[in-house]
């Protein structure tokens, strides 16, 4: 499967009477996007703002981060199962608005959302502080159920991202990249002397607003399966999570998964990037056993030499992580895991809830319990109402001067387990 990504660099975002992209400046008509969002009867009102790198701006509570993309050639459309049909994506040509993101924010669930600071010490912990962020702040109608409203805001983010991306359809990309994988037999013949490597991605799927969707299907209703690595670049996997912000995978991370991009960079050089295997993280032991068995079976059937295994979330999913690692290693496939740690504020507690001698090659994305003092910002997009009860916060996290003393667990993307961040350790 072959996918060409055309990158349109966005240097600034402004509001105006006409939505357009010109010379790297994205102009947005507020009324047009407002009408789009308010098509959903569960959203009572919506406002829009822009947060730029280096500004004294705090966005909270953050629900999702999305990169605007549009399919310009080939089968299907971006965000299959949501804004387009369920035809297999990952081929043809897709345009991406680089240097920006759509951020959904406002009152969603409350205690399990994130913070993005555009400057100060907090900005160093989130990869999204480097982007021009178009923020969509939604308000719910009265008496709406949390899971229904979460879905409404999720789709609103996709709609806005799609609307903005479509403005680029007639433009010439600033740069392009081509990603291509081949069939199993072709790969063996083409790269006979290179190790066969795959990416095994664990998707958060514990339910109760801990959800990830594949072609519109809740991942907890699926079994481990094989995907072409380019499918995620067209939004085949999206976030429905309202979990600890530090190690959730916003939709932006799925679309720009760094493990996939790094494996493509080595494909045909030091390794043969065979495929992308996805598996879920369910609550019950039988479900964990079933999914990890299937994942190990696929690794063996594909005659893989090695895999990279990434987790999403912590605690209960640590059991899935170790099950996958242990069983895949038992099939003779070398395994490297990417996780983060909850080792206490002093760093002395057990980092993972489970362990095994087979997990002897580990990449850490940092200790989510690290305590940090975020300075007050001149402007807040969203609301500070939930800072004290946010995951990683406490009764006195929000200080009188507007500063926040909180664990980095509350910062969106701070310890991302796909490696889409800045922290690690040796």
N, C-alpha and C positions, 0 to 999 in steps of 0.2 A: 504494500500500500504506500502511495506517495502523496505527500501533502506539502504544498508551498505556502509558507506564511509570509505575507507582505506587511511590513511594519510602517505605520504612519506615526511619526514622532509628534507628540503633543507637548508643546512647550508652555502653554498657558490656557486657562479656561476663563471665559467672561460670559456675562449675560447680555442678550441683545434681542432685537425684534425678529431676527431670522436665525434659525439653527444652521450652522455651516462650519466647515473647516477650511481655513485659509492661512497659508504660510506658517503652519504649526500651531495656530491659535484656534481653539474650539470655542465657538460662540453658541450659546444655548438659549432658546426661547423658553422661558419658564412656563408659560401658559400651555405650550405644546406638551411638555413632559408632565405637567400637572394633570392635564386631561387624561393622559395615558395611565397614570397611577390611579387616579380616582375612578377608573372603570371598575375597580373592585369595590363592592359595596361594604366590605369589612374595614376599609380604610376611610376614616372620617375626614382626615385632612393630611396634607403633605406640604412640606417646604423644602427649599433647596439652598445649598450653600457651597462654597468652594474653599478648600483648605490647601495651601501651597507649602512646599518645603521651606523650612526656616521661619515660618510665621509662629507667633505666640498663640497657637490654637490647639485646643483639645477637643477630640471627637469621642463622645461616649453617650450611651452604650452602643457599641458597634455590633451589628448583626452579621453582615457579610461584606466581603470585598470582591469585586468582579471586574475583570478586564473586558472592555467592549471589543467584540469580534463579530465579523459578518462573513458569511459564505458568499463568494463571488463567482466561483466555478466549482462544478462537481456535485455529487449526490448529497442530499439532505440539507440541513441547516444547523446553525449554532444553537446550542441548548436543546438537543433532541429530547422529545418527551415532554417538553415544556412549551417552547415557542414554535417548534416545528414537529414534523412527524417523527417516527422512530426508525427511519431508514438509517443504516449504518453510516457513520460519518468518519472523518479522518483522512479523506482523499480530496484531490482537487486543489482549490486555491481559497485561502481565507485571509482577510485583512484584519489587522490588530491595531488598536490605538495604544501605542506604547508611551510610557511616561505618565500615565493617568490610570485612575480606577473609579468605578462607581462604588460608593460606600453606603450601605443601608444602615440607618441608625434610628434612635428614638426609643420610646417605650415598647419593648418587645416582650421579653420575659422578665427582665429586671435583674435578678441576682446572678445570672450567668451570661454576661456579655462582656465586651472588651473596651479597652482604651487605646486610642492612637493619639500621641502627642506629636506635633509637627516640628517642635524644637525642644531644646533642653535635653536632660539626661534620658528622659523617656523615649525620645526620638531615636536614640542609639539602639534601643532594644526592639523596635518594630521596623520591618522592611518597608512598611507602607508609608513611613514618614518621608520617603524620597520621591513620592508620587504627587502629581496634581490630582487631588481627590474631589470628585463631584459627589457631594453628600446629599442623600435622600433621607429626610427626617419624617417618618410617618407617625400618625396618631390613630389609634383604633376606635371603632365604634364601641358603644357601651355594651357590657356583658358578653363580649366575644370570648370564645374559648381560646386559650393560649396557642394550641396547636393549629387551629384554623387561621389565627392571625399571623402566626409565623409563616405559614404557607403563602398568605397574601403578600407579606413583605418580601419573601423570597422571590416570588414571581415578579413583583414590582421592580426589584433590582435587575432581573433579567430583561424586563421590558425596556427599562431606561438604557441599559448597556447596549441592547440591540438597536434601539433608536439612534443612539449616538454613533455606533459603529457604521450604520447604514449611510451616514453622511460622507463616508470615505469611499463608497463604491466606485466612484468615477475618478478617484485620485490615483496618482502614480506613487507607489510605495517609496519611502526613503531608502529602504533596504529589504532584501528578501532572504529567506532561508528555506532550504528544501530538506525534508525528513522522509526517509524511505526505508522500509523493511521488506524482506523477501520471505518466501515460503520456507518451511522447514527443510525440505530436500534441497532447494536452491541454496539456502544458507550453508548447508554442510558442504556442498560442492564448491561454493564460491570461497568459503573461508575454512578449508579443511584443517588448518593448523592453529586456528584461534580458539580460545576457550569459549564455550557456549554459556552465555550469561542472560539471566532474566531479572526483572524487577517484580517482587511480590509486595503488593501494597495492601495493607490492612485498612479497611474503611470503618469509621465509627458508625455503629448501627445498634446501639443499646436501647433505642426507643426513648419515649418520654422526652422528645425534643433533642435526642442524641442520634441524629439521622444523617445519612448520606444517600444520594440518589444516583442510579445508573440508568441512563435513558428513561428517566422518569420513574423508575421502580425503586422502592425502598430497599436498600442493600440487605437488610435483615431477612428479606423474603427471597434472597438469591442464594445460590451455591457458588463456591469458588469457581472462577471461570477465566478464560484467556481473552485478552483484548490486544488489538494492535496498538502500539504506544502512541500513535498519532490521534487516536479517537478522543483522548482527553483534551487535546488541543482545540477541539471543536466544542468543548463543553459537555461531553458525554457523561462526566461525573461532576455533580454539583453538591454544595454543602447545604444541609438542613439543620446544622448543629447550633445548639445554644448551650455550649459547654465551656469549660475553662478556656479562656481566649488564647492563652499562650501556645497551646499545642493542638488547637483545632485546625483543620485545613479549610480556610476560606476557599470559595470557588476559584479565586485568582490563583491560588497555589496549585489546585488541580490543573488548571489551564497552562500553568507555567512550571509544572513539576520539575524541580531541579535534578532529581535522580534520573528521570527520563532524558532530560536534555544532556546531562553529563554522559550517560551511556551512549546516546547518539553521537556525541563528540568523539567517542573512542571506537564506535562501530566500524569494523573493517580495518582498524589499526591495531588495537591491542586485544580486542574481543569481538565476538559475534553477538550482538544484541538480539536475542531470539524473540522475546515477547514481553508483554505486561500481564501479570497474573493478579487479579483482584480477589480478595477474600474479606469476609465480614468479621465483626467483633460483637458477638451476641452475649446475652447475659447467662443463659443456662449452660451447664456443663456438657450436655449431649450436643448442643449446637456448636459449642467450641470444638468438641471432639470431631464432629462431622466435617466442619469446615477445614480444620487443620489436616485431617486425613486426606481430604480432596486436594488440598494445596500440595502436600508432599507427594501424592500420587501423580499430579501433573508434572511436577519437577522431575520425577523419575521417568515418566513416559516421554518427556521431551529430551531426555538424556542430557540434562544440564550439568555443567561443571561447577557453576556457582550462581548464587542469587544475592541480591540486596533486598532486605526485608525492612519495611518501615511501618511503624506503629502510628496510631492516632489516639490521643487521650492517655489516661494513666489509671492505675489502680486495677480495676477489673480487667481491662484489656491487656494488662501485663501477663495474665495467664494465657491469653491467646498468642501473645508474642512468643512466649517461651515454648508453648506447644508447637507452634509453627517451626521455630528454630530447631527444636529437639528432633522433630519428625523429619524435617528436610535434611538435616545433617545425617540422620540415620539411613537415609537413602543414598548417602555418599556425595551429597551436593554441598559444597562449601558455602557457608552462610555468614553474611555480615548484617547485623541489625542496627537500625537507627532508632533511638528512643530519646526521651528526656528523663530527668530525675526529679523526684520529690523527696529530697534528702534532709528536709528540715531547714530552718533558717540558719542553723549553724553548719549545715552540710554534713552532719555526722550520723544521720539516720540511714536506714536501708533505702537505697535508691529506687528499687523496683519491688513490687509486691510478690514477685516470683523470680526464680533463677534456676539455672541448670549449668553443669560444666560444659555442655555443648555450645553455650552462648559465650564463646571465647574471643569473638571479634565484634566489638561494640563501638559505635559512634554515638556520643552523647550530644544533645542539643542544649545542655545546660540544666541548672537546678532551678525549677520553677518556684521554689520556696524562698529564693533570695529576696530580701527586703530592700526596698528602694524608696527614696523620697522624691516625688515628682513636684517640681515647683508650680506655683499658680500660673495660669495662662491668662492673657488679656481677653481671650474669647473662648467660649465653650459652645460647640455645636452639638445639640442634643440636650442632655440634662445631667446634672450631678446627683440627682435624687437617689441613685442606686449604688453610689460608690462604696458606701460602708457595707453593703450586703453583697457586693459583687464577689465572685469566686477569687480568692486571694486577698480580699479586704477584711476589715474588722470594724468593730463598733466605733472606733475613733480614727478611722483611716482619713476621712476628710477633715482637714484642719481649718481653723477659723479664717486663716489668710488665703484659703483656696488651694493650698498645697495638699498633696495626698501622700500618705505613708502606706505603702501597699506592697504585696509580693508581686514579682514580675509575672506571676500567673495571670494577672489581670490585664497584661499588655498584649494586644493582638499580635500573634506571631512571634513572641519573644523566644519560645523554646520549640519552634516548629519541628516536628519529627520527620518531615521530608527534607530537612536541611535548608528550608527557605528562611534563613535567618542569619544571625551573626555569632551566636554563642556556641562554644564547644569546650573541650578540655583535653588535656594529655595526661 
